[in-house]
Amino acid sequence: MATTPGILTDWPWKHLGSYKYVILAPFVIHSIHQFATKGEEIDLLNFLIFPVILWRMIHSQIWISLSRYRIAKGNNRIVDKSIEFEQVDRERSWDDQILFSGILLYLANWYLKGASHVPMWRTDGAVILALLHTGPVEFLYYWFHRALHHHYLYSRYHSHHHSSIVTEPITSVVHPFAEHIGYFILFSIPMLATVFTGTVSALAIAGYITYIDFMNNMGHCNFELIPKWIFSIFPPLKCLMYTPSFHSLHHTQFRTNYSLFMPFYDYIYGTIDKSSDSLYETSLERQEESPDVVHLTHLTTPQSVYHLRFGFASLASRPLAPKWCLWAMWPITLWSMILTWVYGRTFIVERNTFKKLKLQSWALPRYSIHYSLQWQRVAINNLIEEAILEAEDKGIKVLSLGLLNQGEDLNKNGEIYVRKHPKLRVKLVDGSSLAVAVVLNSIPEGTTRVLFRGQLSKVAYSIVSSLCQKGIQVGILRLDEYEKLKIAAAPEYRSNLIHSKSCFQKIWLVGEGLTEKEQQKATKGTILIPFSQFPPKKIRKDCFYLNPPSMVAPRSFENLYSCEVGIQAFSHCPAFSLYRRLIFCVFGDRIGCREGW
């Protein structure tokens, strides 16, 4: 929001929320009806407007995903400052301008003489578009942009855009509604000129809009991607095409580099930033970042890819649940599964900082279901081992095994890698100590009896041992689990372990393997505390289900915004379970680093 918002700041359909897309329904329905009933009199431009709208959204999403992946890797990054929650929330309305332009295109097609029944392509019209953009549009935008930096307009409108110091592709279109009206008037000059001169064509209009989106998204990436050889081959191109680092200086310095896409007006009027060339050079030379800590996780369900940081923001902000749109995207989901399988290597999904420490999260291209397949275990262990050796080569201090990568049956909580490579300098951790501490802290004070049920793991053994040492009686539902836990317990504390045939305890410690039938045995008001990464299915409305082990992230922990609506979303985001595990694993890593493990 601008410092002192002016009139027409909010979009007219803001109150519709996620239902804002219905405003296009009448136009799209009319277009489809016209296409189905008019036969040879089909209006090509009218028919193509909706596909162009969809293409613009897909095009922008591609840039979002690419930018966030590259920023996580760190190579060619321009600005190191992290993105705040306020920016993430502010930029969630990036597609409003696509809806707005779509409506205006439909209205122009209906009411402007010469804007309907146009040919597919006309070269003269495309030339007019290019010339008018290079001339009037770039010139007028330059001075309009400078006017927006006058304190009156800046405080009421343009400060909303400049609230984002670290830019993302979608930052380019995050402006108040009134500002977008001005931009559309500017960009309509070439298009209206082709309409009035009878040279308009469907592909030329679609191509011009795509050019605007491409340059907008590219210029707001926080990494440099324009290679130096392009300017070496054709030096004047430096005045005809800006770079991400060029426009990044406008967001950090505010009073320089005002141009739209072509910097020559900044050269003409002396507003070019003197550090433009040097920042471009240093950004290009910047190497991939080597973190202090790596958290190694994996994908969970096929649809969890959309909850990755470089996935869809609107989905990442909500828990994973059956949605018609996700089912409709199954062809894309299937292709993503094939690509991750073929790629066959870990990939970076996130970067964070905690004071002076740097963290990256890596994910194995495997889903949770793979970990339950016996024949996949060798391949998974090989992938984990490759990631550990890669971390060793990069000089990473600590690597934490997240989610199912630390399974007892899989690799004995990482022990097999330490035995196989005894000279490893990178320290392997699994966050189990912090998980145990968090679970123990969740048990209400004064508790004297608890019931344990779940698959035995390193965390499970430690929790039961700690409870017995505190004098708390631990009831075990299953006889085989009771016998294993009794053998592992210290002799002096074994009396606190009992094989419980009833379920009278009000506190249950539950892990994976808890069945619905066992849940039905719980008495009314029972508190179920999970100790595993994945919470139990909630089938009892008269019982209380706590969240899996997690910790509150301190303010100095930066770039924590995968769940797009805020920290509160983390405990409710089972789709991308890595972050639930990451919360305490990360701090285990950080503690290890700070203690010099």
N, C-alpha and C positions, 0 to 999 in steps of 0.2 A: 504494500500500500504506500502511496505517496506520502510525503511529510504532512502536507495539509491538502487532502484530496479535493479536487475541483469537481465541477459538474460533469456528468457523463463519465465518471470513473469506472463504475461497475458495468458489466455486460447486462443487457436487458433480460437475459434468461438465467441470471445467476441463481435466482430462487428455485429454478428447476433442478439444480444439482446434477446428478448423474443422468437425469431424464432430459437433459438439454438437447440431446440428439433428435428428439421428436419434432423439433421445429423444422427439420428438413423433410419430414414425412410427406407433407402435402405436395412439395415440389417434386420429390422423387416419384411419388405415386402418379402424379400428372405426367411426368416424363415417360414412365413405363407404359401408362395407358396410351399415350400418344404413339409410342414405338409399336405397340401391339395392334393398333387400329388403323394407322394411316398408311401402312404399306410403303409404296414407293415415295410418298411425300415425307419420309422420315427427316426430322431436323437433326442432323448429325451433331451439331454443337450442343444442343439441348440434351441429347442422349449421353454425351461424353462428360457432362458436368459432374455427375455423381461418381463415375469411375476416377475422375481427376481428384475429387475430394478424398476418396479412399487411397489413391496413390500418394497424395500429400501426407496423409497420416502414416502410411507405411514408410515413406521416404524419411519422415522426421524420426520415426521409431528406429530406423536403421542407424541414423546419425547418433541418436541417444545411446543405443547399445554399443556402437563402435567407440564413441567418446568415453563412456564410463569404463569400458574394458581397457582402453589405452591409458587412461588416467590411473587405473589400478596398477598397471605395469610400471608406469613412471617414466618411460622413455619419451623424450621430446616434450615433457610437461612444461608448461609456461609459468603458472602461478602455483605455489606450494600450499597456499592457505586452503583450509578445508571448507566444505559447504555446510551451512547451518540448516537446522530444521525449518526455520522461517522461510528460507529460500526454496526448499523442497516443496513446502506447502503453497507458497506464492506461485510457483511455476507449474502447478498441477493443472492449471486452466489453459495450457499452451494451445490446445486445439480449438479454443473459442474463435480465434481469428480465421480458422479454416471454415467453420460453420458460417461466419459472417460473410466471407468472400464467396462462399457457395451460394448463399441467398442472393447476394448482389448479382452474381453471374446469371442466375435463373431469371431475376427481374429484368436484367439488361437484355437477355435473350428473348423475353416475351414482349418488351415494350419498345426497344430501340429498333428503328428501321435499319435493316442491313445486318442485324446481329443474329439472324436466324437463317436456316437453310444455307449455311456457308460451305465452301468446298473443304476437302480434307487438307490441302496444302496449297499455299501460294508463296513463291519465293519473294516477290516484291513486298508482300505484307511482312514477311519475316525480316527483311532489310529495314523496313520502316520501324518495326519494333526495336531493332538493335540500335539504330541511329537516334531515335527519340529517347531511348533509355540512356545512352551515352551522353546525350546533350541535355535536354530539359530536365529529365528525371534526376540525374546525378547532381546537376547544378542546384535545382530547387530543393532537393533533399538536404544538400550541404547547408544551405542557409536556414532551412526549416529546423534542422538538427541544432544549429548554433542558437536559433531562437529558443528552442526547448531548454537550452542551458542557461537562459536568462532566469534570474532567481524567481520571478513570478510564475513562469510556466514550469520551471524545474521543480519547485516545491509542490505544485499542484498535480503534476503529471509525470514528468520524465524521471523524477527521483525514484519512482516505483521500479523502473527498469534498472536504474543504477544501484539499487539496493543489492544487486548481485555483483559482488566484486569478482568472485571466481565464476566465470561463465560456463554454461553448458549449451549445447545446440538449441535447446528450447528456450533459453534465456532471450534469444533473438526476437521472439514474438510475444514476450510477456510485457505488455503495455496496457495502460488504461484504455477503455473503449474509445474515448474521444481522440486519443492519439492515433489509434488504428483507423479512424475515419480519415484523418489527414494522410496517413500512409496510403490508404486505398485510393484516395483522390490522385495522389502522385503516380502510383503505379498504373492507374487506369488511363493516363494520358496516351501512352503508346497504343494501348488496346483500342481506345475510342477512336484514335486517329485512323487505325486500319478499318474500323467499322465505317466511319464517315467517308473514307476514300474508296470503299468497296474492295479493299485488298485483304480483308480478314480471312483467316482460315483456322480450322479447329486445332490442327497440330501446332501452329505457330502460337496460339493462345496458351495451349497446354505446355508447350516448351518454355515460354516466357515465365509462366508461373513456377515451373520446375526450376528454372534458372534462379529466380528470386529465392525460393526455398533452399536450394543448394548453397548459394552464396551466404545466405543468412545463417544456416546451420554450420557450415564450414568455418565462417568467421568467428563464431562463438564457441568453437571447441577449445578446450584448455590444453591443447597439445598442437605442436607445429607439424604439419603434414605436407606443406608445399616444398618439393625438393629444389635445391639451389640451381640445378642444371637447367630448369625451365627458364629462369631469369638470365642465365648465361647465354642460352640459345637466342633469346629475344629480349634484350634489356628493356625496351619500352613497356613490356608487360608489367613491369614494376609499378607503372602509373595506371594500368588498366585493371589490375586485380590485387585486392588486398590479401593479407594472410591472417591466420588466427592470432599470431603474436602482435601484428599491427593493431588489430582491433582490441586486443586485450589491454594494450596501453591506454586506450580510451576509457576503459572501465577502471583502471587503477590510477590514471592521472587526470581524467575528467575533462581537461581543457585542451586536449590535442586529438588528432586523428578523427575528425568529424565525418569523413567521407562515408558514403554508402558502401559501394563495392569497389569503386575506382578512386584511388588516392590522389589523382592529379589535382583536384581542387585544394587539397591540403598543401600540396607543393606550391600551387599558385598563390594562395592566400597566407602562406607562412605558418600554418597550424600543424605541420608535420612534427611528430615527436622526434627529438634528436637521437633517442635511444632505439628507434624502430629497427634499424639495421643490426645493431649489436644484440638486441633481444632475439631477433630472428636467428642470428648465427648461434647464439648460446643455446637456444631451444632445440635447434636441429642437432647440435652436438651432444645434448644431454643423453646419457645412457640409462638403461633400465635400472630401476631402483633395487638396491640390495637391502632387504629389511633385517632387523635384529631378530624378529620372531615370525614364525610361520605357523598358521593353524591349518592342518590338513583335514578336510572334511570330504563329503561326497554328496551327490544329488540324492534326493529321497524318492519322490514319485516322478513319473514322466512330466506331469504338469507343473512340477516345482520349478522348472526352468524359467517360468514366467515370473516367479517370485525372486529371482536373482536380482542383484542390484542393477545389472544392465538389461533386466527384463522389463515388464510393464509396471510403471509406478502405481497405477490404479489397482492392480492386482496385488502388488507387494505390500500394499497398505492394509490388506485384509487377510484374515485366516483362509487357508485353503478349504474350499467347500465346493460341492458340485454346482457348476454354473453352465448354463446353456452355451455361453460364448466359448468356454473352454472345450466343451464337447465338439462345437463347430470347428474348433481349431485343431482337431486331431490330425489332419494331414500334415500340418506344420509341426505338431508335437512328434509325430512319427519320424519326420525328417530330422528333427533335432536329436532324437534318440540314435538314428543311424549315423549322424555326423559325429556325435560324441563317442560312439563305439568305434568308428573308423579312425577318428583323430587319435584316440588311444593314449593320450597324455594328460597329466594334470594341467589345469589352467587357473589363472588368477581370477578371483571373483571380487575381491575387495582389498582396499588398503586403509589402514587406520594409523593414528599416532597417539601415543600416550606420553605426554611431556616430551622427552627427547628420544623416546623409543619408537621404532617404526615396525608396523605389523602388516603382513599380507595374509589373506586367506586363500588357500589353494583348494581346489575341488578335484576329486578323481572322477573320470567320466564313467561312473557306475552308479546304479540306482540301488535303493535299499533291498530290492528283491534279489539282486545278484549276491548279496551277502548270505542269503539263506540257501544258495545253491552250492552243494559240495564241490562240484566240478569247476566253480569259479574262484575258489579260494586261492589257488596257486597264482592265477593271473592277478587277483587283487593284491596279494602280498608282493608280487613283483612290481606292481605300480607304486605301492607304498614305499618299497625299497628304493625304487628309482627316484621318487620324490625326496627321500631322506638323503640320498647321495648327491642329488642336485643342490639341496640345502647345504650340504657339507662343502661342496665346491664353491658356493657363493659366500661362504663364511658366515652363514646364519647361526646365531647362538643357540636358539631354542626352537624346537619343532614339537607342536602338540598334536596328538592323534585325536581327532574328533569323531563323534558319533560311532558308527560301527567299525571304524578303522582301528579301534583299540580293543576289539573283542578278545575275550579270553580264549575262545575256541579258534579264532582266526590267527592270532600271533602272540598270545599270552601277554596282552597289554603292551606290545612292542618289544618284549624281552628277546624274541628271536633275532631281531635286527641288531640289538646290542651285542648278543653273543656272536653273531656272524661277522660283525665289524667292531671288534673290541677297541679300535683306535679312533672311533668316532669323536670328533670334537663337538658336533652339534648334540645338544642334550634333548632326549626324548621325554616328554611329559604327557600325561593324559588328563590332568585336571581332576583326578579322582579325590585327592585330599580336600580340595575346596568343595567338591560336590558333597562329600561326607559331612563337612562342616555346615554347609547350607541346610542339608536334610536334618541334621541334629538340631540346628537352631530353629527349624520349623515345628518341632515337637513342642506342644504347650508345656509350660512349667508345671511341675507337680505330677506329671504323668508317671505312673508306676508300672503300667502294663501296656504292651503294644503287640500287634499281630503282624508277622512278616509273611509276605507271599510275593514271589517273583523269581525270575531266573537268577541263579547265583553268579556274581561277578566280583571283581575286586572291590567295587564300591559297596556291594551288599555285605561281603565279609567284614569290611571295616566298620560299617554302620552297626551291625549286630555285635561285633566285638566291643565297640565303644559303649553301646547301651548296656551290655552286661557288666562292664567295668563300673558304670554309674549305678549299678544296683537295680536297673529296670528289667523287669521280667519280659522276655521275648517269647511269644508263642509262635510256633512254626506249624503251618497247616499241613504240609506234606512230610511224610516220614523220611523220604530220601533226602530232602533238603535239611531236615532236622539232624540226621546222622552226619552229613557232611559238615554242617556248621558246628556241631558238637566236637568233632575231631579237630577242627581248626581253632576252636576256642581254647583259651588258657584253662588249665585244670581247676584253678581256684574260682573261675567264673562260670563254669559249666552248669552250676545249679540254677542259674538265671535263665537257662534255656529249657523250654518245655515243648513237648509235642502236643499242640492244642487241637482237640477234637471239636471244640465249640468256638464260636466267634463272638464272644461277649465283649471283647476289647473295643474301646471307642476310638483308638488310634491305629490305623493300618498303614504299614509301610509296603508299598506295592511297586512292582517292576513289571517288565515284560513277561508275559505268560499268564497273567491274571485273567481268569475266564469270567464270563458273564454269570455263570452258575455260582461261582465263588463270591462274586459281588452280591448276589441275592441273599447270601447268608449274613451279611453285615446288618447290625442292628440300626434302628433309626437314629440319625444324628452322628453317625460314624464319620470321622475325618480321614480321608484317603490321601496320603502323602507319597507321591511318586519319587523314586530314587534313580530311575533310568532316564535316558534321553527322551523317550516317547511316552506321553501320558496315557493312562488307561482310558478306554471308551467309557463315557459317562452314561450309565444306564439307570442310576438311582437318583431320583429327584429329592429324596429325603436325606441324602448324604452330602457331605462337602468334599469337593475335589480341589486340592491345591495344585499349583503349577509345578512343572518339573524344576529341578534345582537351577536357580538363577541368582544374579546379583545386580545391584543397581550400578550403572556405569557412572563414573565421576565426570564432571564437566570437562576435565582435561583430556578425556578420551574422545578424540575427534574423528569425524567422518562416519559416525555411527548413524546412518540414515537409510538402511535398506528397507526397513518397515517405514513407509513413506510418511505416515501420519505422526510419528513420534515415538519416544522411548516406550510409552505405555503399550504400544502395539507388539513389543517383543514377546511378552509372555502369552500373547494370543496368536502367534504366527507359526503354527505347527508345519505349514507347508515347507518353509525353508528352515528346517530344523537345525541347520548348522549354527544359526545365530543364537538359538536357545542354548546350545552346548557351548557356543563361542563365549557367551557372557562370562561363565566361570572359568572356562579353559583359557581365555585370553588373559584373565587376571592371574591365573596360575603361571602363564608364560611370563607375564610382566614381573611377577614376584621373583621368578627364577632368574630373569635377566638382571634385575636390580641387586640380587644377592650374588651375582657372578657365577651362576651354575656353569 
